Amino acid sequence: MLSDSIKSTIKDAATKLTGNRKRAFMAKVTEDYFEGSARKAETVLGWYRHSVQLGLHERQTGIVCVDNYQARGRHKSETLLPNLEADVHSLVDAQAQADPFIAISPALYPH
């Protein structure tokens, strides 16, 4: 079907693209060389089948899906638990200490 050098060139081109541009490229290659089959593209080129399918749907409908990269990854504890700082302070304030003469330095818990 495709020679190894052509496969290598196509894979290299795909790695240089991101987001909807990459999906559009993958969809175009899939339509041109793999009869629109995302499974064949996955088998031959090692692409993630669902990304190819999404690219094919974007090409057919003309609607481009927006990637939400900001929502990925671990969020700050302060964002997930807005009362965290107040709760920690309530646990370690002077009245909560077993020995009230041991004071927690405010420098250890910056605001």
Backbone as XML, in Angstrom:
<?xml version="1.0"?>
<chain id="A" units="angstrom">
  <residue number="1" name="MET">
    <atom name="N" x="0.836" y="-1.187" z="0.000"/>
    <atom name="CA" x="0.000" y="0.000" z="0.000"/>
    <atom name="C" x="0.879" y="1.248" z="0.000"/>
  </residue>
  <residue number="2" name="LEU">
    <atom name="N" x="1.505" y="1.572" z="1.132"/>
    <atom name="CA" x="2.403" y="2.721" z="1.234"/>
    <atom name="C" x="3.806" y="2.207" z="1.557"/>
  </residue>
  <residue number="3" name="SER">
    <atom name="N" x="4.787" y="2.817" z="0.933"/>
    <atom name="CA" x="6.167" y="2.417" z="1.228"/>
    <atom name="C" x="6.562" y="2.940" z="2.610"/>
  </residue>
  <residue number="4" name="ASP">
    <atom name="N" x="7.624" y="2.375" z="3.151"/>
    <atom name="CA" x="8.078" y="2.779" z="4.475"/>
    <atom name="C" x="8.514" y="4.247" z="4.513"/>
  </residue>
  <residue number="5" name="SER">
    <atom name="N" x="9.115" y="4.726" z="3.426"/>
    <atom name="CA" x="9.546" y="6.128" z="3.411"/>
    <atom name="C" x="8.347" y="7.078" z="3.396"/>
  </residue>
  <residue number="6" name="ILE">
    <atom name="N" x="7.290" y="6.705" z="2.693"/>
    <atom name="CA" x="6.079" y="7.541" z="2.678"/>
    <atom name="C" x="5.411" y="7.529" z="4.049"/>
  </residue>
  <residue number="7" name="LYS">
    <atom name="N" x="5.344" y="6.352" z="4.683"/>
    <atom name="CA" x="4.778" y="6.262" z="6.031"/>
    <atom name="C" x="5.567" y="7.143" z="6.993"/>
  </residue>
  <residue number="8" name="SER">
    <atom name="N" x="6.883" y="7.088" z="6.893"/>
    <atom name="CA" x="7.737" y="7.883" z="7.757"/>
    <atom name="C" x="7.495" y="9.380" z="7.548"/>
  </residue>
  <residue number="9" name="THR">
    <atom name="N" x="7.363" y="9.784" z="6.297"/>
    <atom name="CA" x="7.124" y="11.197" z="5.984"/>
    <atom name="C" x="5.773" y="11.656" z="6.519"/>
  </residue>
  <residue number="10" name="ILE">
    <atom name="N" x="4.757" y="10.836" z="6.372"/>
    <atom name="CA" x="3.412" y="11.176" z="6.858"/>
    <atom name="C" x="3.404" y="11.276" z="8.379"/>
  </residue>
  <residue number="11" name="LYS">
    <atom name="N" x="4.049" y="10.312" z="9.060"/>
    <atom name="CA" x="4.108" y="10.341" z="10.520"/>
    <atom name="C" x="4.858" y="11.576" z="11.012"/>
  </residue>
  <residue number="12" name="ASP">
    <atom name="N" x="5.952" y="11.907" z="10.328"/>
    <atom name="CA" x="6.736" y="13.084" z="10.710"/>
    <atom name="C" x="5.919" y="14.362" z="10.558"/>
  </residue>
  <residue number="13" name="ALA">
    <atom name="N" x="5.175" y="14.450" z="9.471"/>
    <atom name="CA" x="4.342" y="15.636" z="9.253"/>
    <atom name="C" x="3.262" y="15.739" z="10.332"/>
  </residue>
  <residue number="14" name="ALA">
    <atom name="N" x="2.697" y="14.615" z="10.721"/>
    <atom name="CA" x="1.643" y="14.618" z="11.738"/>
    <atom name="C" x="2.182" y="15.041" z="13.104"/>
  </residue>
  <residue number="15" name="THR">
    <atom name="N" x="3.426" y="14.671" z="13.416"/>
    <atom name="CA" x="3.975" y="15.044" z="14.717"/>
    <atom name="C" x="4.259" y="16.536" z="14.819"/>
  </residue>
  <residue number="16" name="LYS">
    <atom name="N" x="4.399" y="17.201" z="13.695"/>
    <atom name="CA" x="4.683" y="18.640" z="13.702"/>
    <atom name="C" x="3.410" y="19.483" z="13.830"/>
  </residue>
  <residue number="17" name="LEU">
    <atom name="N" x="2.259" y="18.848" z="13.751"/>
    <atom name="CA" x="0.984" y="19.555" z="13.861"/>
    <atom name="C" x="0.356" y="19.262" z="15.217"/>
  </residue>
  <residue number="18" name="THR">
    <atom name="N" x="-0.582" y="20.115" z="15.629"/>
    <atom name="CA" x="-1.305" y="19.906" z="16.875"/>
    <atom name="C" x="-2.774" y="20.240" z="16.697"/>
  </residue>
  <residue number="19" name="GLY">
    <atom name="N" x="-3.571" y="19.744" z="17.619"/>
    <atom name="CA" x="-4.988" y="20.095" z="17.683"/>
    <atom name="C" x="-5.775" y="19.768" z="16.436"/>
  </residue>
  <residue number="20" name="ASN">
    <atom name="N" x="-6.629" y="20.719" z="16.034"/>
    <atom name="CA" x="-7.521" y="20.475" z="14.906"/>
    <atom name="C" x="-6.756" y="20.385" z="13.582"/>
  </residue>
  <residue number="21" name="ARG">
    <atom name="N" x="-5.598" y="21.033" z="13.485"/>
    <atom name="CA" x="-4.802" y="20.933" z="12.252"/>
    <atom name="C" x="-4.272" y="19.516" z="12.072"/>
  </residue>
  <residue number="22" name="LYS">
    <atom name="N" x="-3.850" y="18.917" z="13.171"/>
    <atom name="CA" x="-3.360" y="17.540" z="13.115"/>
    <atom name="C" x="-4.498" y="16.591" z="12.750"/>
  </residue>
  <residue number="23" name="ARG">
    <atom name="N" x="-5.657" y="16.783" z="13.362"/>
    <atom name="CA" x="-6.801" y="15.915" z="13.046"/>
    <atom name="C" x="-7.235" y="16.080" z="11.591"/>
  </residue>
  <residue number="24" name="ALA">
    <atom name="N" x="-7.188" y="17.307" z="11.082"/>
    <atom name="CA" x="-7.554" y="17.546" z="9.677"/>
    <atom name="C" x="-6.573" y="16.836" z="8.745"/>
  </residue>
  <residue number="25" name="PHE">
    <atom name="N" x="-5.286" y="16.903" z="9.071"/>
    <atom name="CA" x="-4.276" y="16.219" z="8.265"/>
    <atom name="C" x="-4.492" y="14.705" z="8.310"/>
  </residue>
  <residue number="26" name="MET">
    <atom name="N" x="-4.718" y="14.181" z="9.507"/>
    <atom name="CA" x="-4.931" y="12.748" z="9.657"/>
    <atom name="C" x="-6.178" y="12.297" z="8.894"/>
  </residue>
  <residue number="27" name="ALA">
    <atom name="N" x="-7.222" y="13.104" z="8.939"/>
    <atom name="CA" x="-8.454" y="12.770" z="8.229"/>
    <atom name="C" x="-8.225" y="12.779" z="6.718"/>
  </residue>
  <residue number="28" name="LYS">
    <atom name="N" x="-7.491" y="13.757" z="6.214"/>
    <atom name="CA" x="-7.212" y="13.839" z="4.778"/>
    <atom name="C" x="-6.398" y="12.638" z="4.303"/>
  </residue>
  <residue number="29" name="VAL">
    <atom name="N" x="-5.365" y="12.274" z="5.064"/>
    <atom name="CA" x="-4.561" y="11.097" z="4.720"/>
    <atom name="C" x="-5.419" y="9.828" z="4.767"/>
  </residue>
  <residue number="30" name="THR">
    <atom name="N" x="-6.279" y="9.739" z="5.765"/>
    <atom name="CA" x="-7.149" y="8.572" z="5.903"/>
    <atom name="C" x="-8.115" y="8.466" z="4.725"/>
  </residue>
  <residue number="31" name="GLU">
    <atom name="N" x="-8.678" y="9.583" z="4.315"/>
    <atom name="CA" x="-9.583" y="9.561" z="3.154"/>
    <atom name="C" x="-8.827" y="9.206" z="1.874"/>
  </residue>
  <residue number="32" name="ASP">
    <atom name="N" x="-7.630" y="9.759" z="1.702"/>
    <atom name="CA" x="-6.887" y="9.558" z="0.464"/>
    <atom name="C" x="-6.293" y="8.160" z="0.336"/>
  </residue>
  <residue number="33" name="TYR">
    <atom name="N" x="-5.784" y="7.614" z="1.440"/>
    <atom name="CA" x="-5.030" y="6.369" z="1.352"/>
    <atom name="C" x="-5.669" y="5.167" z="2.022"/>
  </residue>
  <residue number="34" name="PHE">
    <atom name="N" x="-6.633" y="5.382" z="2.913"/>
    <atom name="CA" x="-7.206" y="4.275" z="3.672"/>
    <atom name="C" x="-8.724" y="4.185" z="3.550"/>
  </residue>
  <residue number="35" name="GLU">
    <atom name="N" x="-9.270" y="4.689" z="2.470"/>
    <atom name="CA" x="-10.703" y="4.601" z="2.165"/>
    <atom name="C" x="-11.577" y="5.146" z="3.294"/>
  </residue>
  <residue number="36" name="GLY">
    <atom name="N" x="-11.052" y="6.122" z="4.030"/>
    <atom name="CA" x="-11.821" y="6.731" z="5.112"/>
    <atom name="C" x="-11.941" y="5.862" z="6.344"/>
  </residue>
  <residue number="37" name="SER">
    <atom name="N" x="-11.118" y="4.809" z="6.454"/>
    <atom name="CA" x="-11.192" y="3.892" z="7.591"/>
    <atom name="C" x="-10.169" y="4.285" z="8.650"/>
  </residue>
  <residue number="38" name="ALA">
    <atom name="N" x="-10.678" y="4.713" z="9.792"/>
    <atom name="CA" x="-9.794" y="5.097" z="10.894"/>
    <atom name="C" x="-9.047" y="3.881" z="11.432"/>
  </residue>
  <residue number="39" name="ARG">
    <atom name="N" x="-9.662" y="2.709" z="11.364"/>
    <atom name="CA" x="-9.002" y="1.484" z="11.828"/>
    <atom name="C" x="-7.776" y="1.157" z="10.983"/>
  </residue>
  <residue number="40" name="LYS">
    <atom name="N" x="-7.894" y="1.332" z="9.676"/>
    <atom name="CA" x="-6.745" y="1.066" z="8.795"/>
    <atom name="C" x="-5.624" y="2.056" z="9.072"/>
  </residue>
  <residue number="41" name="ALA">
    <atom name="N" x="-5.979" y="3.313" z="9.274"/>
    <atom name="CA" x="-4.967" y="4.330" z="9.585"/>
    <atom name="C" x="-4.283" y="4.007" z="10.914"/>
  </residue>
  <residue number="42" name="GLU">
    <atom name="N" x="-5.053" y="3.523" z="11.871"/>
    <atom name="CA" x="-4.487" y="3.137" z="13.160"/>
    <atom name="C" x="-3.525" y="1.962" z="12.996"/>
  </residue>
  <residue number="43" name="THR">
    <atom name="N" x="-3.923" y="0.976" z="12.217"/>
    <atom name="CA" x="-3.100" y="-0.211" z="12.028"/>
    <atom name="C" x="-1.812" y="0.104" z="11.279"/>
  </residue>
  <residue number="44" name="VAL">
    <atom name="N" x="-1.913" y="0.869" z="10.198"/>
    <atom name="CA" x="-0.755" y="1.126" z="9.345"/>
    <atom name="C" x="0.159" y="2.201" z="9.918"/>
  </residue>
  <residue number="45" name="LEU">
    <atom name="N" x="-0.414" y="3.292" z="10.411"/>
    <atom name="CA" x="0.392" y="4.432" z="10.845"/>
    <atom name="C" x="0.524" y="4.562" z="12.364"/>
  </residue>
  <residue number="46" name="GLY">
    <atom name="N" x="-0.267" y="3.789" z="13.102"/>
    <atom name="CA" x="-0.179" y="3.842" z="14.556"/>
    <atom name="C" x="-0.871" y="5.035" z="15.181"/>
  </residue>
  <residue number="47" name="TRP">
    <atom name="N" x="-1.746" y="5.690" z="14.448"/>
    <atom name="CA" x="-2.474" y="6.848" z="14.972"/>
    <atom name="C" x="-3.613" y="6.386" z="15.873"/>
  </residue>
  <residue number="48" name="TYR">
    <atom name="N" x="-3.971" y="7.230" z="16.816"/>
    <atom name="CA" x="-5.088" y="6.955" z="17.707"/>
    <atom name="C" x="-6.388" y="7.040" z="16.905"/>
  </residue>
  <residue number="49" name="ARG">
    <atom name="N" x="-7.102" y="5.924" z="16.857"/>
    <atom name="CA" x="-8.276" y="5.809" z="16.001"/>
    <atom name="C" x="-9.337" y="6.869" z="16.297"/>
  </residue>
  <residue number="50" name="HIS">
    <atom name="N" x="-9.528" y="7.181" z="17.572"/>
    <atom name="CA" x="-10.574" y="8.145" z="17.937"/>
    <atom name="C" x="-10.238" y="9.562" z="17.465"/>
  </residue>
  <residue number="51" name="SER">
    <atom name="N" x="-8.952" y="9.894" z="17.445"/>
    <atom name="CA" x="-8.554" y="11.204" z="16.912"/>
    <atom name="C" x="-8.816" y="11.273" z="15.412"/>
  </residue>
  <residue number="52" name="VAL">
    <atom name="N" x="-8.536" y="10.173" z="14.723"/>
    <atom name="CA" x="-8.791" y="10.135" z="13.277"/>
    <atom name="C" x="-10.292" y="10.245" z="13.015"/>
  </residue>
  <residue number="53" name="GLN">
    <atom name="N" x="-11.096" y="9.524" z="13.800"/>
    <atom name="CA" x="-12.554" y="9.594" z="13.631"/>
    <atom name="C" x="-13.064" y="10.999" z="13.884"/>
  </residue>
  <residue number="54" name="LEU">
    <atom name="N" x="-12.549" y="11.657" z="14.907"/>
    <atom name="CA" x="-12.959" y="13.029" z="15.191"/>
    <atom name="C" x="-12.586" y="13.940" z="14.030"/>
  </residue>
  <residue number="55" name="GLY">
    <atom name="N" x="-11.392" y="13.760" z="13.483"/>
    <atom name="CA" x="-10.974" y="14.547" z="12.323"/>
    <atom name="C" x="-11.872" y="14.310" z="11.118"/>
  </residue>
  <residue number="56" name="LEU">
    <atom name="N" x="-12.263" y="13.066" z="10.901"/>
    <atom name="CA" x="-13.170" y="12.758" z="9.792"/>
    <atom name="C" x="-14.528" y="13.429" z="9.991"/>
  </residue>
  <residue number="57" name="HIS">
    <atom name="N" x="-15.036" y="13.400" z="11.229"/>
    <atom name="CA" x="-16.319" y="14.061" z="11.518"/>
    <atom name="C" x="-16.206" y="15.571" z="11.349"/>
  </residue>
  <residue number="58" name="GLU">
    <atom name="N" x="-15.081" y="16.138" z="11.757"/>
    <atom name="CA" x="-14.882" y="17.576" z="11.581"/>
    <atom name="C" x="-14.862" y="17.942" z="10.102"/>
  </residue>
  <residue number="59" name="ARG">
    <atom name="N" x="-14.218" y="17.112" z="9.288"/>
    <atom name="CA" x="-14.183" y="17.376" z="7.838"/>
    <atom name="C" x="-15.572" y="17.261" z="7.220"/>
  </residue>
  <residue number="60" name="GLN">
    <atom name="N" x="-16.349" y="16.275" z="7.645"/>
    <atom name="CA" x="-17.671" y="16.064" z="7.067"/>
    <atom name="C" x="-18.656" y="17.154" z="7.455"/>
  </residue>
  <residue number="61" name="THR">
    <atom name="N" x="-18.593" y="17.590" z="8.722"/>
    <atom name="CA" x="-19.579" y="18.565" z="9.199"/>
    <atom name="C" x="-19.118" y="20.007" z="9.024"/>
  </residue>
  <residue number="62" name="GLY">
    <atom name="N" x="-17.801" y="20.213" z="8.965"/>
    <atom name="CA" x="-17.282" y="21.573" z="8.901"/>
    <atom name="C" x="-17.215" y="22.248" z="10.252"/>
  </residue>
  <residue number="63" name="ILE">
    <atom name="N" x="-17.581" y="21.529" z="11.309"/>
    <atom name="CA" x="-17.534" y="22.058" z="12.672"/>
    <atom name="C" x="-16.245" y="21.560" z="13.322"/>
  </residue>
  <residue number="64" name="VAL">
    <atom name="N" x="-15.434" y="22.508" z="13.795"/>
    <atom name="CA" x="-14.163" y="22.153" z="14.417"/>
    <atom name="C" x="-14.336" y="22.126" z="15.930"/>
  </residue>
  <residue number="65" name="CYS">
    <atom name="N" x="-13.930" y="21.035" z="16.550"/>
    <atom name="CA" x="-13.997" y="20.908" z="18.003"/>
    <atom name="C" x="-12.864" y="21.703" z="18.636"/>
  </residue>
  <residue number="66" name="VAL">
    <atom name="N" x="-13.162" y="22.383" z="19.719"/>
    <atom name="CA" x="-12.181" y="23.212" z="20.404"/>
    <atom name="C" x="-11.544" y="22.376" z="21.515"/>
  </residue>
  <residue number="67" name="ASP">
    <atom name="N" x="-10.218" y="22.375" z="21.574"/>
    <atom name="CA" x="-9.505" y="21.655" z="22.621"/>
    <atom name="C" x="-9.460" y="22.504" z="23.877"/>
  </residue>
  <residue number="68" name="ASN">
    <atom name="N" x="-9.660" y="21.881" z="25.013"/>
    <atom name="CA" x="-9.646" y="22.587" z="26.287"/>
    <atom name="C" x="-8.424" y="22.150" z="27.087"/>
  </residue>
  <residue number="69" name="TYR">
    <atom name="N" x="-7.244" y="22.604" z="26.673"/>
    <atom name="CA" x="-6.006" y="22.199" z="27.320"/>
    <atom name="C" x="-5.895" y="22.727" z="28.741"/>
  </residue>
  <residue number="70" name="GLN">
    <atom name="N" x="-6.522" y="23.856" z="29.041"/>
    <atom name="CA" x="-6.429" y="24.432" z="30.366"/>
    <atom name="C" x="-7.082" y="23.544" z="31.428"/>
  </residue>
  <residue number="71" name="ALA">
    <atom name="N" x="-8.047" y="22.736" z="31.032"/>
    <atom name="CA" x="-8.751" y="21.895" z="31.992"/>
    <atom name="C" x="-7.970" y="20.632" z="32.342"/>
  </residue>
  <residue number="72" name="ARG">
    <atom name="N" x="-6.890" y="20.367" z="31.646"/>
    <atom name="CA" x="-6.112" y="19.160" z="31.896"/>
    <atom name="C" x="-5.150" y="19.364" z="33.056"/>
  </residue>
  <residue number="73" name="GLY">
    <atom name="N" x="-4.729" y="18.268" z="33.622"/>
    <atom name="CA" x="-3.696" y="18.309" z="34.642"/>
    <atom name="C" x="-4.240" y="18.533" z="36.040"/>
  </residue>
  <residue number="74" name="ARG">
    <atom name="N" x="-3.311" y="18.627" z="36.968"/>
    <atom name="CA" x="-3.669" y="18.815" z="38.370"/>
    <atom name="C" x="-3.845" y="20.305" z="38.646"/>
  </residue>
  <residue number="75" name="HIS">
    <atom name="N" x="-4.943" y="20.626" z="39.303"/>
    <atom name="CA" x="-5.226" y="22.010" z="39.663"/>
    <atom name="C" x="-4.675" y="22.300" z="41.055"/>
  </residue>
  <residue number="76" name="LYS">
    <atom name="N" x="-4.476" y="23.570" z="41.351"/>
    <atom name="CA" x="-3.959" y="23.968" z="42.657"/>
    <atom name="C" x="-4.942" y="23.577" z="43.752"/>
  </residue>
  <residue number="77" name="SER">
    <atom name="N" x="-4.392" y="23.218" z="44.906"/>
    <atom name="CA" x="-5.227" y="22.844" z="46.052"/>
    <atom name="C" x="-6.123" y="24.001" z="46.471"/>
  </residue>
  <residue number="78" name="GLU">
    <atom name="N" x="-5.617" y="25.218" z="46.358"/>
    <atom name="CA" x="-6.404" y="26.389" z="46.744"/>
    <atom name="C" x="-7.628" y="26.561" z="45.854"/>
  </residue>
  <residue number="79" name="THR">
    <atom name="N" x="-7.518" y="26.141" z="44.614"/>
    <atom name="CA" x="-8.650" y="26.249" z="43.695"/>
    <atom name="C" x="-9.685" y="25.171" z="43.993"/>
  </residue>
  <residue number="80" name="LEU">
    <atom name="N" x="-9.209" y="23.957" z="44.244"/>
    <atom name="CA" x="-10.121" y="22.843" z="44.504"/>
    <atom name="C" x="-10.768" y="22.929" z="45.881"/>
  </residue>
  <residue number="81" name="LEU">
    <atom name="N" x="-10.009" y="23.425" z="46.862"/>
    <atom name="CA" x="-10.489" y="23.510" z="48.242"/>
    <atom name="C" x="-10.326" y="24.946" z="48.736"/>
  </residue>
  <residue number="82" name="PRO">
    <atom name="N" x="-11.287" y="25.817" z="48.446"/>
    <atom name="CA" x="-11.131" y="27.234" z="48.775"/>
    <atom name="C" x="-11.025" y="27.513" z="50.274"/>
  </residue>
  <residue number="83" name="ASN">
    <atom name="N" x="-11.538" y="26.637" z="51.130"/>
    <atom name="CA" x="-11.487" y="26.857" z="52.580"/>
    <atom name="C" x="-10.268" y="26.216" z="53.225"/>
  </residue>
  <residue number="84" name="LEU">
    <atom name="N" x="-9.354" y="25.676" z="52.447"/>
    <atom name="CA" x="-8.212" y="24.937" z="52.979"/>
    <atom name="C" x="-7.357" y="25.783" z="53.914"/>
  </residue>
  <residue number="85" name="GLU">
    <atom name="N" x="-7.027" y="26.984" z="53.491"/>
    <atom name="CA" x="-6.164" y="27.835" z="54.320"/>
    <atom name="C" x="-6.822" y="28.153" z="55.662"/>
  </residue>
  <residue number="86" name="ALA">
    <atom name="N" x="-8.089" y="28.502" z="55.645"/>
    <atom name="CA" x="-8.796" y="28.810" z="56.893"/>
    <atom name="C" x="-8.885" y="27.581" z="57.788"/>
  </residue>
  <residue number="87" name="ASP">
    <atom name="N" x="-9.104" y="26.421" z="57.208"/>
    <atom name="CA" x="-9.190" y="25.187" z="57.998"/>
    <atom name="C" x="-7.848" y="24.854" z="58.646"/>
  </residue>
  <residue number="88" name="VAL">
    <atom name="N" x="-6.777" y="25.029" z="57.909"/>
    <atom name="CA" x="-5.443" y="24.760" z="58.463"/>
    <atom name="C" x="-5.152" y="25.725" z="59.603"/>
  </residue>
  <residue number="89" name="HIS">
    <atom name="N" x="-5.478" y="27.005" z="59.410"/>
    <atom name="CA" x="-5.252" y="27.984" z="60.468"/>
    <atom name="C" x="-6.085" y="27.663" z="61.704"/>
  </residue>
  <residue number="90" name="SER">
    <atom name="N" x="-7.302" y="27.191" z="61.520"/>
    <atom name="CA" x="-8.135" y="26.859" z="62.681"/>
    <atom name="C" x="-7.574" y="25.667" z="63.445"/>
  </residue>
  <residue number="91" name="LEU">
    <atom name="N" x="-6.877" y="24.780" z="62.753"/>
    <atom name="CA" x="-6.281" y="23.628" z="63.427"/>
    <atom name="C" x="-5.007" y="23.991" z="64.186"/>
  </residue>
  <residue number="92" name="VAL">
    <atom name="N" x="-4.279" y="24.948" z="63.694"/>
    <atom name="CA" x="-2.971" y="25.239" z="64.278"/>
    <atom name="C" x="-2.906" y="26.558" z="65.030"/>
  </residue>
  <residue number="93" name="ASP">
    <atom name="N" x="-4.035" y="27.216" z="65.256"/>
    <atom name="CA" x="-3.957" y="28.479" z="65.986"/>
    <atom name="C" x="-3.614" y="28.221" z="67.466"/>
  </residue>
  <residue number="94" name="ALA">
    <atom name="N" x="-3.324" y="29.271" z="68.205"/>
    <atom name="CA" x="-2.804" y="29.152" z="69.568"/>
    <atom name="C" x="-3.764" y="28.419" z="70.511"/>
  </residue>
  <residue number="95" name="GLN">
    <atom name="N" x="-5.080" y="28.589" z="70.359"/>
    <atom name="CA" x="-6.034" y="27.939" z="71.258"/>
    <atom name="C" x="-6.107" y="26.435" z="71.020"/>
  </residue>
  <residue number="96" name="ALA">
    <atom name="N" x="-5.776" y="25.987" z="69.831"/>
    <atom name="CA" x="-5.889" y="24.571" z="69.504"/>
    <atom name="C" x="-4.643" y="23.788" z="69.902"/>
  </residue>
  <residue number="97" name="GLN">
    <atom name="N" x="-3.596" y="24.453" z="70.358"/>
    <atom name="CA" x="-2.355" y="23.776" z="70.720"/>
    <atom name="C" x="-2.495" y="23.076" z="72.071"/>
  </residue>
  <residue number="98" name="ALA">
    <atom name="N" x="-1.832" y="21.937" z="72.215"/>
    <atom name="CA" x="-1.807" y="21.239" z="73.498"/>
    <atom name="C" x="-1.019" y="22.075" z="74.522"/>
  </residue>
  <residue number="99" name="ASP">
    <atom name="N" x="0.059" y="22.686" z="74.081"/>
    <atom name="CA" x="0.841" y="23.572" z="74.927"/>
    <atom name="C" x="0.712" y="24.970" z="74.334"/>
  </residue>
  <residue number="100" name="PRO">
    <atom name="N" x="-0.046" y="25.884" z="74.943"/>
    <atom name="CA" x="-0.304" y="27.191" z="74.340"/>
    <atom name="C" x="0.942" y="28.049" z="74.193"/>
  </residue>
  <residue number="101" name="PHE">
    <atom name="N" x="2.057" y="27.671" z="74.824"/>
    <atom name="CA" x="3.269" y="28.469" z="74.714"/>
    <atom name="C" x="4.037" y="28.177" z="73.425"/>
  </residue>
  <residue number="102" name="ILE">
    <atom name="N" x="3.674" y="27.103" z="72.763"/>
    <atom name="CA" x="4.301" y="26.804" z="71.471"/>
    <atom name="C" x="3.461" y="27.484" z="70.409"/>
  </residue>
  <residue number="103" name="ALA">
    <atom name="N" x="4.017" y="28.469" z="69.775"/>
    <atom name="CA" x="3.277" y="29.236" z="68.753"/>
    <atom name="C" x="3.810" y="28.866" z="67.387"/>
  </residue>
  <residue number="104" name="ILE">
    <atom name="N" x="2.906" y="28.788" z="66.440"/>
    <atom name="CA" x="3.280" y="28.524" z="65.058"/>
    <atom name="C" x="3.695" y="29.843" z="64.433"/>
  </residue>
  <residue number="105" name="SER">
    <atom name="N" x="4.847" y="29.852" z="63.829"/>
    <atom name="CA" x="5.329" y="31.065" z="63.200"/>
    <atom name="C" x="4.482" y="31.391" z="61.964"/>
  </residue>
  <residue number="106" name="PRO">
    <atom name="N" x="4.015" y="32.655" z="61.812"/>
    <atom name="CA" x="3.248" y="33.017" z="60.614"/>
    <atom name="C" x="4.060" y="32.882" z="59.347"/>
  </residue>
  <residue number="107" name="ALA">
    <atom name="N" x="5.387" y="32.897" z="59.453"/>
    <atom name="CA" x="6.229" y="32.771" z="58.268"/>
    <atom name="C" x="6.094" y="31.382" z="57.647"/>
  </residue>
  <residue number="108" name="LEU">
    <atom name="N" x="5.725" y="30.386" z="58.460"/>
    <atom name="CA" x="5.558" y="29.031" z="57.925"/>
    <atom name="C" x="4.297" y="28.892" z="57.083"/>
  </residue>
  <residue number="109" name="TYR">
    <atom name="N" x="3.327" y="29.754" z="57.331"/>
    <atom name="CA" x="2.043" y="29.685" z="56.602"/>
    <atom name="C" x="1.768" y="31.021" z="55.960"/>
  </residue>
  <residue number="110" name="PRO">
    <atom name="N" x="2.452" y="31.331" z="54.855"/>
    <atom name="CA" x="2.218" y="32.627" z="54.185"/>
    <atom name="C" x="0.807" y="32.691" z="53.610"/>
  </residue>
  <residue number="111" name="HIS">
    <atom name="N" x="0.303" y="33.886" z="53.513"/>
    <atom name="CA" x="-1.057" y="34.080" z="53.008"/>
    <atom name="C" x="-1.061" y="34.124" z="51.534"/>
  </residue>
</chain>
